[in-house]
Amino acid sequence: MGSASRKTFLPLDPVTFSNESKAFKALLSPAMLPESAPYCPEPLQDILEDVSNCIIPGLTHWQSPNFFAYFHANASTAGFLGEMLCSGFNVVGFNWISSPTATELESIVLDWMGKMLKLPSSFLFSRTGGGVLHGSTCEAAVCVLAATRDKALKELGGWENITKLAVYASDQTHFTFQKAAKLAGIPPSNFRLIETSFSTGFSLSPENLRFAIEDDIKSGLVPLFLCATIGTTPSGAVDPIAELGKVAMEFKRWLHIDAAYAGSGCICPELRHYLDGLLNPHKWFLTNMDCCCLWIKEPKLSVDSLSTDPEILRNNASKSKAVVDYKDWQIALSRRFRALKLWVVIRRHGLANLIKFALVCFRLKPKVEEEDLNCKLVEAINSSGRAFMSHAVLSGIYVIRCAIGTTLTQQHHVDALWKLIQDKAQSLLM
């Protein structure tokens, strides 16, 4: 980084430190703002100037056309408009009567999305299922884990059996599912991360899953929950949903499909076979954060687990059981009008344009003993300030991730990135 030697650890003066680390350091210095909050109101112009001078320089610009890291917090002008309307109305639709349109629109939009994805009709409100919008994948996962946990414990005879429950996923599954399992009370020792390999495209093997389940049953454990993924975070791998579903059905276990990233792509006819769940429109569906869709085949299980009925919230509509009270589909009581922005995005772009919309993993080809060569390449790219990328480790191999998908990214940005990668790689190999 800069001209300082990696082997030199002498303290740097403030100016030198700033120059050496400017490609990585963009902090909000305490000296930039007062020590305490203002007593009197300040002019809006002063606040906006501080946003420009103090806030923006310290942000990682996720909407930049040169942002190729992680998965994008995608956005669009339609999503921004929907978010603005949502914030302006600022309704708190915890139950139907608190804001009927918020509940009704969410149910309608989730059915729209389900039909766009060609989900089985049993997951739609028009049949026996239904959908809900959460803030994140982890929130949704906690809810479904709680539902299946309570169902299993009831069958087993009580909460004292919770230490017997085991959950399953691949080593590529998003780490939030481990967090969700902990929050649901599943012992960490009972979380099975089944190893994947290059030979299967880093997807979860149904055979290895079966072996893991059978071993646990022999050990006296009770298989509870399987999380399959369509588009894993490290590599974009797609698990064989149909085959895994057969294994889950054989053992009568809950199958949860995490399609948070690549699920949105399944609105494309040529990709629907991968969804044979759960997706985040704020990752690949032009919808501003936060917006995570969850469909449940048997909503009653979730409602039974998460339902609350304090006197202050009781009303005739809820008593009739003819309406949806989304407070019983989530952890929190309060909830945002997320459906509004998703509704605006779908209407403004239309299905025809939404299907016209990626993750590539690569590494330097030369097989050298210095394994951190690819790490140095990522550092060189990011320190240039011209693009931002991230990495993953697949089967012990360090790879570079290139996630293309911000709404501002055009062909010339991708071409410029490719040229930057080539230039930095050439410099490292010389």
C-alpha positions in Angstrom: 0.0 0.0 0.0 1.6 3.2 -1.1 5.4 3.7 -0.8 5.7 2.4 2.8 7.4 -0.9 3.1 5.3 -3.8 4.5 8.2 -4.6 6.8 8.3 -1.0 8.3 6.1 -0.6 11.3 7.3 2.8 12.5 4.5 5.3 13.5 3.5 7.7 10.7 2.7 11.3 11.1 -1.0 12.3 10.3 -0.3 13.6 6.8 1.8 10.6 5.8 -0.7 8.3 7.3 -3.5 9.9 5.3 -1.5 9.8 2.0 -0.5 6.2 2.6 -4.0 5.0 3.3 -6.2 7.3 1.3 -7.3 4.4 -1.0 -8.6 2.5 1.9 -9.3 5.0 4.6 -12.3 7.3 4.4 -13.4 7.9 8.0 -15.7 10.4 9.6 -13.2 12.2 11.8 -14.5 13.5 15.1 -13.0 16.9 14.2 -15.4 17.2 11.3 -18.5 17.5 13.6 -19.3 19.2 16.9 -18.8 17.2 20.1 -22.4 17.4 21.0 -25.8 17.7 19.3 -27.0 21.2 18.4 -29.4 22.9 20.8 -31.0 25.1 18.1 -32.2 24.0 14.6 -29.7 24.5 11.8 -30.4 25.6 8.2 -31.0 22.7 5.8 -28.3 24.1 3.5 -25.7 23.6 6.2 -26.8 20.1 6.8 -26.6 19.2 3.1 -23.1 20.8 2.9 -22.0 18.5 5.7 -23.5 15.5 3.9 -21.3 16.4 0.9 -18.2 17.3 2.8 -18.3 14.8 5.7 -20.6 11.9 4.9 -20.2 11.1 1.2 -16.4 10.9 1.2 -16.6 8.2 3.8 -19.1 6.0 2.0 -18.5 3.0 -0.1 -20.6 3.9 -3.1 -22.7 0.7 -3.7 -24.6 2.3 -6.6 -21.4 3.1 -8.5 -21.1 1.5 -11.9 -17.7 0.3 -10.8 -19.0 -1.6 -7.8 -18.4 -5.3 -8.4 -18.2 -6.7 -4.9 -20.5 -8.7 -2.6 -24.0 -8.6 -4.1 -25.4 -5.3 -4.9 -27.9 -3.4 -2.8 -29.7 -2.8 -6.0 -31.8 0.3 -6.7 -33.6 2.1 -9.4 -35.5 5.4 -9.8 -38.8 3.4 -9.5 -37.5 1.8 -6.2 -36.4 5.2 -4.9 -39.9 6.6 -5.7 -41.5 3.7 -3.9 -39.2 4.2 -0.9 -40.0 7.9 -0.8 -43.7 7.2 -0.8 -43.3 4.5 1.9 -41.3 7.0 4.1 -43.8 9.7 3.4 -46.9 7.7 4.4 -44.9 6.1 7.3 -47.7 3.7 8.2 -47.1 0.9 10.7 -49.0 -2.1 9.3 -48.6 -4.6 12.0 -52.2 -5.9 11.5 -54.8 -5.5 8.9 -56.9 -2.8 10.7 -53.9 -0.6 11.4 -53.6 0.1 7.6 -55.7 -2.2 5.4 -54.2 -1.2 2.1 -50.7 -1.9 3.3 -51.7 -5.5 4.1 -53.8 -6.0 1.0 -51.1 -4.7 -1.4 -48.5 -6.8 0.2 -50.6 -10.0 -0.3 -51.3 -9.0 -3.9 -47.7 -8.2 -4.8 -46.4 -11.4 -3.2 -48.9 -13.4 -5.3 -47.7 -11.4 -8.4 -44.1 -12.3 -7.6 -45.0 -15.9 -6.9 -46.8 -16.2 -10.3 -43.8 -14.5 -12.1 -41.6 -17.1 -10.6 -44.0 -19.9 -11.4 -44.1 -21.0 -7.8 -46.6 -23.9 -7.1 -50.0 -22.4 -6.4 -49.9 -23.9 -2.9 -47.5 -21.0 -2.0 -50.0 -18.3 -3.0 -52.7 -16.5 -1.1 -55.1 -17.5 -3.8 -54.7 -21.0 -2.6 -53.6 -22.3 0.8 -50.2 -20.5 1.2 -49.0 -17.0 1.3 -46.1 -14.6 1.3 -44.6 -11.9 3.5 -42.0 -9.2 3.1 -39.1 -9.2 5.6 -36.2 -6.9 6.0 -33.5 -9.5 5.5 -32.9 -13.2 4.8 -31.9 -13.8 8.4 -35.2 -12.5 9.8 -37.1 -14.7 7.4 -34.9 -17.7 8.3 -35.5 -17.2 12.0 -39.3 -17.2 11.5 -39.4 -20.4 9.4 -37.0 -22.1 11.8 -39.2 -21.2 14.7 -42.2 -22.6 13.0 -40.7 -25.9 12.1 -39.0 -26.1 15.6 -42.3 -25.7 17.4 -44.0 -28.2 15.2 -41.2 -30.8 15.8 -41.1 -30.1 19.6 -44.8 -30.6 19.8 -44.4 -34.0 18.1 -41.5 -34.9 20.3 -43.3 -34.0 23.5 -41.8 -30.8 24.8 -39.0 -28.2 24.8 -36.6 -30.5 26.6 -36.0 -32.2 23.3 -34.6 -29.1 21.5 -31.0 -30.4 21.9 -32.0 -33.4 19.6 -32.8 -31.2 16.6 -30.4 -30.9 13.7 -30.4 -28.6 10.7 -28.6 -29.1 7.3 -27.0 -26.9 4.7 -24.0 -26.9 2.4 -20.7 -25.2 3.3 -21.7 -22.6 0.7 -24.9 -21.6 2.4 -25.1 -18.1 3.6 -23.8 -17.7 7.2 -27.0 -16.0 8.3 -28.6 -19.4 8.5 -26.2 -20.5 11.2 -27.1 -17.3 13.1 -30.8 -18.0 12.6 -30.4 -21.6 13.9 -28.7 -20.2 17.0 -31.5 -17.7 17.6 -34.0 -20.5 17.2 -32.2 -22.4 19.9 -30.6 -25.1 17.8 -27.3 -26.2 19.4 -24.4 -25.1 17.1 -23.1 -28.7 17.4 -26.2 -29.8 15.5 -25.7 -27.6 12.5 -24.5 -29.7 9.6 -22.5 -27.8 6.9 -22.1 -30.5 4.2 -18.9 -30.1 2.2 -19.2 -29.3 -1.5 -16.6 -29.6 -4.3 -15.6 -28.3 -7.7 -16.8 -31.6 -9.2 -20.5 -30.7 -8.4 -20.1 -27.0 -9.1 -20.1 -26.4 -5.3 -23.8 -27.5 -5.1 -25.1 -29.6 -2.3 -25.0 -33.3 -3.0 -28.3 -35.2 -2.3 -26.3 -38.3 -1.5 -24.1 -36.6 1.0 -27.2 -35.0 2.6 -28.8 -38.4 2.9 -25.6 -39.8 4.6 -25.5 -37.0 7.1 -29.2 -37.4 8.0 -28.9 -41.1 8.4 -25.8 -40.8 10.6 -27.7 -38.3 12.8 -30.7 -40.5 13.1 -28.4 -43.4 14.2 -27.0 -41.0 16.8 -30.4 -40.3 18.2 -30.8 -36.8 16.7 -33.9 -35.6 14.9 -33.4 -34.0 11.4 -35.4 -30.8 11.4 -34.6 -28.4 8.6 -32.8 -28.3 5.2 -31.7 -25.1 3.6 -31.0 -25.3 -0.1 -29.7 -22.4 -2.1 -30.2 -20.9 -5.6 -27.2 -18.7 -6.1 -24.8 -19.1 -3.2 -22.9 -16.0 -2.0 -19.4 -17.3 -2.6 -19.8 -18.7 -6.1 -23.4 -18.4 -7.3 -23.8 -22.2 -7.1 -27.3 -23.7 -7.5 -28.3 -26.6 -5.4 -30.4 -29.4 -7.1 -33.7 -28.5 -5.6 -35.8 -31.4 -7.0 -33.4 -34.1 -5.7 -32.9 -32.4 -2.4 -36.7 -32.1 -2.1 -37.1 -35.8 -2.5 -34.6 -36.4 0.4 -36.4 -33.9 2.6 -39.8 -35.5 1.8 -38.5 -39.0 2.5 -37.5 -37.9 6.0 -40.5 -35.6 6.3 -38.4 -32.5 7.0 -38.9 -28.8 6.2 -37.2 -27.7 3.0 -36.3 -24.0 2.8 -35.0 -22.6 -0.4 -32.8 -19.5 -0.1 -33.0 -17.8 -3.5 -32.1 -14.3 -2.1 -29.7 -13.5 -4.9 -30.4 -15.6 -8.0 -34.1 -16.2 -7.3 -35.0 -13.0 -9.0 -33.4 -14.3 -12.2 -35.9 -17.2 -12.1 -38.6 -14.9 -13.6 -36.8 -15.5 -16.8 -38.5 -18.5 -18.6 -35.1 -20.2 -19.4 -34.1 -20.1 -15.7 -37.4 -21.2 -14.0 -36.4 -24.8 -13.9 -34.0 -23.9 -11.0 -36.9 -23.0 -8.8 -38.6 -26.6 -9.2 -38.9 -19.9 -1.0 -37.1 -16.9 -0.5 -35.6 -14.1 -2.6 -34.4 -10.5 -2.0 -35.7 -8.0 -4.6 -33.1 -5.6 -3.1 -30.3 -7.7 -4.6 -31.2 -8.2 -8.2 -34.7 -6.8 -8.7 -34.1 -3.0 -8.8 -35.8 -2.6 -5.4 -34.1 -0.4 -2.8 -33.2 -1.8 0.6 -34.8 -3.5 2.4 -37.1 -6.0 0.8 -37.0 -9.8 1.2 -39.8 -12.1 0.0 -40.8 -15.2 1.8 -43.4 -17.7 0.8 -44.8 -20.4 3.1 -46.8 -23.4 2.0 -48.5 -23.7 5.4 -48.7 -20.2 6.9 -50.6 -21.5 9.9 -47.4 -23.1 11.3 -45.6 -19.8 11.2 -48.6 -17.9 12.7 -49.0 -20.5 15.5 -45.3 -20.0 16.4 -45.1 -16.2 16.2 -48.7 -15.1 17.1 -49.3 -12.5 19.8 -52.7 -11.3 20.9 -52.5 -8.5 23.5 -55.7 -6.7 24.4 -54.7 -3.4 22.8 -54.4 -5.1 19.4 -57.7 -7.1 19.4 -60.3 -6.1 16.9 -63.2 -7.7 15.0 -61.3 -8.0 11.7 -58.6 -10.1 13.4 -61.2 -12.2 15.3 -62.9 -13.1 12.0 -59.8 -14.8 10.7 -60.7 -13.4 7.3 -57.7 -11.0 7.1 -53.9 -11.3 7.4 -52.2 -9.8 10.4 -48.5 -9.6 9.3 -47.3 -9.1 12.9 -47.8 -12.9 13.2 -45.6 -13.6 10.3 -42.5 -11.9 11.6 -40.4 -11.3 14.8 -41.1 -7.6 15.4 -44.4 -5.9 15.9 -43.8 -2.8 13.8 -43.3 -3.1 10.0 -42.7 -0.9 7.0 -44.9 -0.5 3.9 -42.3 -2.4 1.8 -44.9 -3.7 -0.7 -45.3 -0.1 -2.0 -41.9 0.1 -3.5 -42.0 -3.4 -4.9 -45.4 -2.6 -6.5 -43.9 0.6 -8.1 -40.9 -1.3 -9.4 -43.0 -4.0 -11.0 -45.4 -1.5 -12.6 -42.8 0.9 -13.7 -40.5 -1.7 -15.4 -43.0 -4.4 -16.3 -42.2 -8.1 -16.5 -40.9 -7.7 -20.1 -38.0 -5.4 -18.9 -37.4 -7.1 -15.6 -36.3 -10.3 -17.4 -33.7 -8.4 -19.4 -31.1 -8.3 -16.7 -24.3 -11.5 -12.7 -21.6 -13.3 -10.7 -18.3 -14.6 -12.1 -15.6 -16.2 -10.0 -12.0 -16.4 -11.4 -8.4 -16.5 -10.3 -5.0 -16.0 -11.9 -4.2 -18.9 -14.2 -0.5 -19.4 -13.3 -0.1 -22.0 -10.6 2.4 -20.5 -8.3 3.3 -21.5 -4.8 2.4 -18.1 -3.5 -1.3 -18.6 -2.8 -1.8 -15.0 -1.8 -1.1 -13.8 -5.4 -4.9 -13.6 -6.0 -5.3 -11.7 -2.7 -2.7 -9.2 -3.9 -4.6 -8.8 -7.2 -7.8 -7.9 -5.3 -5.9 -5.4 -3.2 -4.3 -3.9 -6.2 -7.7 -3.5 -8.0 -9.4 -2.0 -4.9 -6.5 0.3 -4.0 -6.6 1.8 -7.5 -9.9 3.5 -6.6 -11.2 2.6 -10.0 -13.3 -0.4 -9.0 -14.3 -2.5 -6.0 -14.3 -6.3 -5.9 -14.5 -9.0 -3.2 -13.4 -12.6 -2.8 -14.4 -16.1 -1.7 -12.7 -19.3 -0.7 -14.0 -22.4 -2.6 -12.7 -25.9 -1.5 -9.8 -24.1 0.1 -9.0 -22.1 -3.1 -9.0 -18.3 -3.0 -11.1 -16.9 -5.9 -12.0 -13.4 -7.0 -15.7 -12.5 -7.3 -17.0 -10.1 -9.9 -20.7 -9.3 -9.3 -22.2 -7.3 -12.2 -25.6 -5.8 -11.8 -25.9 -2.2 -10.6 -28.4 -0.2 -12.7 -25.7 2.3 -13.7 -23.2 -0.3 -15.0 -22.8 -0.3 -18.7 -20.6 -2.3 -21.1 -17.8 0.3 -21.0 -17.5 -0.1 -17.2 -17.1 -3.9 -17.6 -14.6 -3.4 -20.4 -12.6 -0.9 -18.2 -12.7 -3.4 -15.3 -11.4 -6.1 -17.5 -8.5 -3.8 -18.6 -7.8 -2.9 -15.0 -7.7 -6.6 -14.0 -5.3 -7.4 -16.9 -3.0 -4.4 -16.1 -2.8 -5.3 -12.3 -2.3 -9.0 -13.0 0.5 -8.2 -15.5 2.2 -6.0 -12.9 2.0 -8.8 -10.3 3.4 -11.4 -12.6 6.3 -9.4 -13.9 
